[in-house]
Amino acid sequence: MRWFKCYGEKLILKEMRKSFDFFMKEVNLEEKSQGYGLVRDKTLLSNDVASIASVGYGLAALVIGVERKWISFGKAYDRVSKTLDTFLNHVEGENGFYYHFVNMNSGKREWNCEISLIDTAILMCGAMTAGEYFQGQVKEKAEILYQKVNWEWYRNQKTNHFYMGYTPEKGFWGYWDMYAEQLMVYILGVASPSFPVDKSMYDDFERKKMDYHGIKDIIYTYCGALFTYQFSHVWIDFRNRKDKNGVDWFENSRKATLANRQYCIDCKEQFKTYGENSWGLTACLGPKGYGCFGAEPCNGNLCVENDGTVTPCGAIGSIVFAPEESIKAMEYYYNHFPKLWGKYGLKDGFNLEDSKPWFAKEYIGIDKGIGLVMMENYLNGTIWRYFMKNKYVQKGLEMLEFSEVDRRKVEKR
């Protein structure tokens, strides 16, 4: 097959369509199955393992698919409704939270994994977005799912932080004590009509700041991986908003994105995969398996983990923060590395450090999801628009005292 170069919006739409196909094909659509609507965690798995976060992105993908006329409204509505039934009736969890990984056919726990705060939140965001878009029974079921989540159960009462994980075997562990991907959890948690947490939780995590090469006052995350600056922004439109302390989280993610790119430019002598158009260090597949790759500033020693691996979803997921840089990265990946492209678009990672370049052979649901949704938000703001319509989201932002910013006044300064 002859390889044709592709640029700009044409490439964005091509990648979006291929990413959408992941959520159309890597899913259980057996009508009588207890796992109907569950989306595979990643391809090439020998076991049928779904990720509840993949389902959250899959629900958003169906909204995008209808808007793009890739699927009919009626077919998408039916699929979303039955998927929510699966969670209401079959998927295993506790106190409204679900296990991170579940069997695609039964909805039962896999790999002795944890009941996940973050992945449940992503699932809820996808369900709430779909509820606002499709309305009717879909909205009713999404609200029931949300009201079942006992956010207070997941709170460490001594520290006033959310725990990081829970299993029946060892109980809770860790806690979210500094800024990362969990902003959505505070908004969902304080607004809950059934099991709310106190809004002081939002005030009680650390906001450590650091500069990187002229990029000032970045509130940085523990690992420096880009997903920590992206996950909440997939759903919540933080543009033109500041909290009561004057923090602009959208601007913060923009600065962190540019710092991540600059780090890759600064380290291109150390890692030949890195460069001005090859950046976006985040969690992804690498030659040694799944890893968390990150950039300065961060809260630890990055050299232990970084090995030169880059994932396309790092830059693609940042397209709303740095459009020009992200699109140039996409063009570089697509036009220079045909092995990085496959049936679901750009694959999960590549590494040029060894004599034989390594390219991932599989796709991860959350990575295809974050790219798809952020590209749609960049082009049309679709997922932002419908998620932000939700009355509980509006209530949560109001309770946490977010206010709109007049960008004209900022520009005059």
C-alpha positions as CSV (number, residue, x, y, z in Angstrom):
1,M,0.0,0.0,0.0
2,R,1.3,3.4,-0.9
3,W,1.8,5.7,2.0
4,F,0.3,9.2,1.6
5,K,1.4,12.1,3.9
6,C,-1.4,13.7,5.9
7,Y,-1.5,17.1,7.6
8,G,-3.6,19.3,9.9
9,E,-7.4,18.8,10.3
10,K,-7.4,16.0,7.7
11,L,-5.1,14.0,9.9
12,I,-7.0,14.9,13.1
13,L,-10.2,13.6,11.6
14,K,-8.5,10.5,10.3
15,E,-7.1,9.7,13.7
16,M,-10.4,10.4,15.3
17,R,-12.2,8.0,13.0
18,K,-9.7,5.2,13.7
19,S,-9.9,5.9,17.4
20,F,-13.7,5.7,17.3
21,D,-13.4,2.3,15.6
22,F,-11.6,1.0,18.7
23,F,-14.7,1.6,20.8
24,M,-16.9,0.1,18.1
25,K,-15.0,-3.1,17.8
26,E,-13.2,-3.8,21.1
27,V,-16.5,-4.1,23.0
28,N,-18.9,-6.8,24.2
29,L,-22.1,-6.4,22.2
30,E,-23.6,-9.7,23.0
31,E,-27.2,-8.8,23.9
32,K,-27.7,-11.4,26.6
33,S,-24.3,-11.0,28.2
34,Q,-23.8,-9.7,31.7
35,G,-20.9,-7.7,30.3
36,Y,-22.8,-5.9,27.5
37,G,-21.0,-2.6,26.6
38,L,-17.8,-3.4,28.5
39,V,-14.8,-2.1,26.5
40,R,-11.5,-3.9,26.3
41,D,-8.6,-2.5,28.3
42,K,-6.1,-3.1,25.5
43,T,-5.8,-5.2,22.3
44,L,-3.8,-8.4,22.1
45,L,-4.9,-9.5,25.6
46,S,-5.3,-13.3,25.8
47,N,-8.0,-12.7,28.4
48,D,-11.2,-10.7,27.9
49,V,-10.4,-7.9,30.3
50,A,-12.3,-4.6,30.3
51,S,-11.3,-1.3,31.9
52,I,-14.1,0.7,33.5
53,A,-12.3,3.9,32.4
54,S,-12.3,2.6,28.8
55,V,-16.1,2.3,29.2
56,G,-16.2,6.0,30.3
57,Y,-14.4,7.0,27.2
58,G,-16.5,4.7,25.1
59,L,-19.6,6.4,26.3
60,A,-18.2,9.8,25.2
61,A,-17.1,8.2,21.9
62,L,-20.7,7.3,21.1
63,V,-21.7,11.0,21.6
64,I,-18.9,12.0,19.2
65,G,-19.9,9.3,16.8
66,V,-23.5,10.6,16.6
67,E,-22.3,14.1,16.1
68,R,-19.9,13.0,13.3
69,K,-22.6,10.7,11.8
70,W,-20.5,7.6,12.3
71,I,-23.4,6.0,14.1
72,S,-27.1,6.7,14.3
73,F,-28.6,8.4,17.3
74,G,-31.0,5.4,17.9
75,K,-28.3,2.8,17.8
76,A,-26.0,4.8,20.0
77,Y,-28.8,5.5,22.5
78,D,-29.6,1.8,22.8
79,R,-26.0,0.8,23.3
80,V,-25.4,3.5,26.0
81,S,-28.7,2.5,27.8
82,K,-27.8,-1.2,27.9
83,T,-24.2,-0.4,29.0
84,L,-25.5,1.6,32.0
85,D,-27.8,-1.4,32.8
86,T,-24.7,-3.5,32.9
87,F,-23.2,-1.3,35.6
88,L,-26.5,-1.1,37.5
89,N,-27.0,-4.8,37.6
90,H,-23.8,-6.8,37.0
91,V,-20.4,-5.1,37.3
92,E,-18.7,-5.9,40.5
93,G,-17.8,-3.1,43.0
94,E,-18.6,-1.7,46.4
95,N,-20.3,1.5,47.6
96,G,-21.0,2.7,44.1
97,F,-17.3,2.3,43.1
98,Y,-16.2,-0.4,40.6
99,Y,-13.2,-2.6,40.2
100,H,-10.6,-1.1,37.8
101,F,-10.5,-4.2,35.6
102,V,-13.4,-6.6,35.1
103,N,-14.2,-9.5,32.9
104,M,-15.8,-8.5,29.6
105,N,-18.3,-11.3,29.7
106,S,-19.3,-11.4,33.4
107,G,-18.4,-8.0,34.8
108,K,-16.5,-9.7,37.7
109,R,-13.2,-8.5,39.1
110,E,-10.0,-9.4,37.2
111,W,-6.4,-9.8,38.4
112,N,-7.3,-9.1,42.1
113,C,-7.3,-5.5,41.1
114,E,-8.3,-2.5,43.2
115,I,-11.6,-0.7,43.5
116,S,-10.6,2.5,41.7
117,L,-11.5,6.1,42.7
118,I,-10.2,7.7,39.5
119,D,-11.4,5.1,37.1
120,T,-14.9,5.1,38.6
121,A,-14.8,8.9,38.3
122,I,-13.9,8.6,34.6
123,L,-16.8,6.2,34.1
124,M,-19.2,8.6,35.9
125,C,-18.0,11.5,33.7
126,G,-18.7,9.5,30.6
127,A,-22.1,8.4,31.8
128,M,-23.1,11.9,32.8
129,T,-22.0,13.3,29.4
130,A,-24.0,10.7,27.7
131,G,-27.0,11.4,29.9
132,E,-26.9,15.1,29.0
133,Y,-26.6,14.3,25.3
134,F,-29.1,11.4,24.9
135,Q,-31.5,12.4,27.7
136,G,-34.5,10.1,28.5
137,Q,-33.7,6.8,30.3
138,V,-30.0,7.3,29.6
139,K,-30.0,10.4,31.8
140,E,-32.1,8.7,34.5
141,K,-29.7,5.7,34.6
142,A,-26.6,7.9,34.7
143,E,-28.0,9.8,37.6
144,I,-28.8,6.6,39.5
145,L,-25.2,5.5,39.0
146,Y,-23.8,8.8,40.2
147,Q,-26.0,8.9,43.3
148,K,-24.8,5.4,44.3
149,V,-21.2,6.5,44.7
150,N,-20.3,6.9,48.3
151,W,-17.5,9.5,48.0
152,E,-17.3,9.8,51.8
153,W,-16.4,6.1,52.1
154,Y,-13.2,6.7,50.0
155,R,-12.0,9.6,52.2
156,N,-9.2,9.3,54.8
157,Q,-10.8,11.1,57.7
158,K,-7.4,11.8,59.4
159,T,-5.8,13.6,56.5
160,N,-9.0,14.7,54.6
161,H,-7.6,13.3,51.4
162,F,-9.1,10.7,49.1
163,Y,-7.4,7.3,49.3
164,M,-5.5,6.1,46.3
165,G,-6.9,2.5,46.2
166,Y,-8.8,-0.2,48.0
167,T,-9.0,-3.9,47.9
168,P,-11.0,-6.2,50.2
169,E,-7.8,-8.1,51.0
170,K,-5.8,-5.1,52.4
171,G,-8.2,-2.3,52.8
172,F,-7.4,1.3,51.7
173,W,-3.9,2.6,50.9
174,G,-2.2,5.8,49.9
175,Y,-3.8,9.2,49.5
176,W,-4.1,12.0,47.0
177,D,-2.1,14.6,48.9
178,M,-0.9,16.8,46.0
179,Y,-2.2,17.9,42.7
180,A,-2.6,15.3,40.0
181,E,-5.5,14.0,37.8
182,Q,-8.1,14.0,40.6
183,L,-9.7,17.4,40.2
184,M,-12.9,15.8,38.7
185,V,-13.3,13.8,41.9
186,Y,-13.7,16.9,44.1
187,I,-16.4,18.4,41.8
188,L,-18.3,15.1,41.7
189,G,-17.8,14.5,45.4
190,V,-19.0,17.8,46.8
191,A,-22.1,18.0,44.6
192,S,-23.3,14.4,45.4
193,P,-27.0,14.5,46.5
194,S,-26.5,11.3,48.4
195,F,-22.9,10.9,49.8
196,P,-21.2,14.3,49.6
197,V,-17.7,15.2,50.9
198,D,-16.9,18.5,52.4
199,K,-15.5,21.1,50.1
200,S,-12.5,21.5,52.4
201,M,-11.0,18.4,50.6
202,Y,-10.3,20.6,47.6
203,D,-8.3,23.0,49.8
204,D,-6.3,20.3,51.6
205,F,-4.1,18.9,48.8
206,E,-0.7,20.4,48.2
207,R,-0.1,22.7,45.3
208,K,3.7,22.6,44.8
209,K,5.1,25.0,42.3
210,M,8.2,25.0,40.2
211,D,9.6,26.7,37.1
212,Y,11.1,25.0,34.1
213,H,13.2,26.9,31.6
214,G,11.3,30.2,31.8
215,I,7.9,28.6,32.2
216,K,6.9,30.0,35.6
217,D,4.9,28.7,38.6
218,I,3.8,25.3,37.3
219,I,1.7,23.5,39.9
220,Y,3.3,20.2,39.1
221,T,2.3,16.6,39.7
222,Y,4.1,13.7,41.4
223,C,5.4,12.0,38.3
224,G,5.4,14.7,35.6
225,A,3.4,12.5,33.3
226,L,1.0,14.4,31.0
227,F,-2.1,12.3,31.8
228,T,-2.1,13.9,35.2
229,Y,-2.7,17.2,33.6
230,Q,-5.2,15.9,31.1
231,F,-7.7,13.5,32.7
232,S,-10.0,16.0,34.5
233,H,-9.7,18.4,31.6
234,V,-11.2,15.9,29.2
235,W,-14.6,16.5,30.9
236,I,-14.4,19.8,32.7
237,D,-14.0,23.0,30.7
238,F,-11.6,24.9,32.9
239,R,-11.0,27.6,30.2
240,N,-11.7,31.1,31.4
241,R,-12.2,29.8,35.0
242,K,-10.2,30.4,38.2
243,D,-10.8,29.0,41.7
244,K,-11.1,31.2,44.8
245,N,-7.4,31.3,45.1
246,G,-6.8,32.5,41.6
247,V,-5.6,29.2,40.2
248,D,-6.3,28.7,36.5
249,W,-6.0,25.0,36.0
250,F,-6.3,25.2,32.2
251,E,-3.4,27.6,32.1
252,N,-1.5,25.3,34.4
253,S,-1.9,22.4,32.1
254,R,-0.9,24.5,29.2
255,K,2.3,25.4,30.9
256,A,3.0,21.8,32.0
257,T,2.4,20.7,28.4
258,L,5.0,23.2,27.1
259,A,7.4,22.1,29.8
260,N,7.0,18.5,28.9
261,R,7.8,19.3,25.3
262,Q,10.8,21.5,26.3
263,Y,12.1,18.7,28.5
264,C,12.1,16.4,25.4
265,I,14.0,19.0,23.4
266,D,16.5,19.4,26.3
267,C,17.0,15.6,26.6
268,K,17.2,14.8,22.9
269,E,21.0,14.1,23.1
270,Q,20.2,11.5,25.8
271,F,17.3,9.9,24.1
272,K,17.1,10.0,20.3
273,T,13.4,9.4,20.3
274,Y,12.8,12.8,21.9
275,G,12.7,16.1,20.0
276,E,10.6,19.2,19.2
277,N,8.0,17.1,17.4
278,S,8.4,13.9,19.5
279,W,7.3,14.7,23.0
280,G,4.4,14.0,25.4
281,L,5.8,11.8,28.1
282,T,3.0,10.0,29.9
283,A,1.9,6.5,30.9
284,C,2.0,4.1,28.0
285,L,3.4,0.9,26.6
286,G,7.2,0.6,26.2
287,P,9.7,-2.1,25.2
288,K,9.6,-3.4,28.7
289,G,5.8,-3.2,29.1
290,Y,3.5,-0.6,30.5
291,G,5.4,2.3,32.2
292,C,4.9,5.8,33.5
293,F,7.2,8.2,31.8
294,G,7.4,11.9,32.8
295,A,9.1,15.2,32.5
296,E,10.3,18.0,34.8
297,P,9.0,19.4,37.0
298,C,8.0,16.5,39.0
299,N,8.2,15.1,42.6
300,G,11.0,12.5,42.1
301,N,13.8,11.1,40.0
302,L,12.7,10.7,36.4
303,C,15.8,8.9,35.2
304,V,14.7,5.7,36.9
305,E,11.7,5.3,34.6
306,N,12.4,7.2,31.3
307,D,14.0,5.1,28.6
308,G,13.3,7.1,25.5
309,T,9.7,5.8,24.9
310,V,7.2,8.3,23.5
311,T,3.5,7.8,23.0
312,P,1.4,9.7,20.5
313,C,-1.5,10.1,23.0
314,G,0.7,12.4,25.1
315,A,0.8,15.1,22.5
316,I,-2.7,14.3,21.1
317,G,-4.3,14.5,24.6
318,S,-2.7,18.0,24.9
319,I,-4.1,19.4,21.7
320,V,-6.4,21.8,23.6
321,F,-3.5,23.2,25.5
322,A,-0.9,23.5,22.7
323,P,-2.6,23.0,19.4
324,E,0.2,23.9,17.0
325,E,2.8,21.8,18.8
326,S,0.4,18.9,19.2
327,I,-0.6,18.8,15.5
328,K,3.1,19.0,14.4
329,A,3.8,16.0,16.6
330,M,0.9,14.1,15.1
331,E,2.1,14.9,11.6
332,Y,5.7,13.8,12.5
333,Y,4.5,10.5,13.9
334,Y,2.2,9.7,11.0
335,N,4.4,10.9,8.1
336,H,7.7,9.5,9.4
337,F,6.8,6.2,11.0
338,P,4.3,4.0,9.1
339,K,4.8,1.2,11.6
340,L,3.3,3.4,14.2
341,W,0.0,3.4,12.3
342,G,-2.6,0.6,12.3
343,K,-6.3,-0.3,12.3
344,Y,-7.1,2.0,15.2
345,G,-4.8,4.8,14.1
346,L,-1.6,5.8,16.0
347,K,-0.4,3.0,18.3
348,D,0.5,3.3,21.9
349,G,4.2,4.0,21.8
350,F,7.6,3.8,20.1
351,N,11.2,3.8,21.0
352,L,14.2,4.5,18.8
353,E,17.0,3.9,21.3
354,D,18.1,0.4,20.4
355,S,19.6,-0.6,17.0
356,K,16.2,-2.0,16.0
357,P,13.4,0.6,16.6
358,W,10.5,-0.6,18.8
359,F,6.9,0.1,17.9
360,A,3.9,-1.0,20.0
361,K,1.7,-3.6,18.4
362,E,-1.3,-2.8,20.5
363,Y,-3.7,-0.1,21.6
364,I,-4.9,0.9,25.1
365,G,-8.5,2.0,25.5
366,I,-7.9,5.0,27.7
367,D,-5.1,6.3,25.4
368,K,-7.3,6.1,22.3
369,G,-10.1,7.6,24.4
370,I,-8.2,10.7,25.7
371,G,-7.0,11.4,22.2
372,L,-10.4,11.1,20.6
373,V,-12.2,13.3,23.2
374,M,-9.5,16.0,23.3
375,M,-9.5,16.2,19.5
376,E,-13.2,16.6,19.5
377,N,-13.0,19.2,22.2
378,Y,-10.4,21.1,20.2
379,L,-12.5,21.1,17.1
380,N,-16.0,21.6,18.5
381,G,-16.0,21.4,22.3
382,T,-18.6,18.7,22.2
383,I,-17.8,16.7,25.3
384,W,-17.1,19.9,27.4
385,R,-20.4,21.4,26.3
386,Y,-22.6,18.4,27.3
387,F,-20.7,17.5,30.5
388,M,-20.8,21.1,31.7
389,K,-24.6,21.2,31.3
390,N,-25.0,18.6,34.1
391,K,-26.6,20.2,37.2
392,Y,-24.3,18.4,39.6
393,V,-21.2,19.6,37.7
394,Q,-22.5,23.1,37.8
395,K,-23.2,22.8,41.5
396,G,-19.8,21.3,42.2
397,L,-18.0,24.2,40.5
398,E,-20.1,26.7,42.3
399,M,-19.5,25.0,45.7
400,L,-15.7,25.1,45.1
401,E,-16.1,28.8,44.2
402,F,-14.9,28.7,40.6
403,S,-15.5,32.0,38.8
404,E,-15.3,33.1,35.2
405,V,-12.3,35.1,34.0
406,D,-12.6,38.0,31.7
407,R,-9.8,37.3,29.2
408,R,-10.0,40.8,27.8
409,K,-8.9,42.3,31.1
410,V,-6.1,39.8,31.4
411,E,-4.9,40.7,27.8
412,K,-4.9,44.4,28.6
413,R,-2.5,43.9,31.5
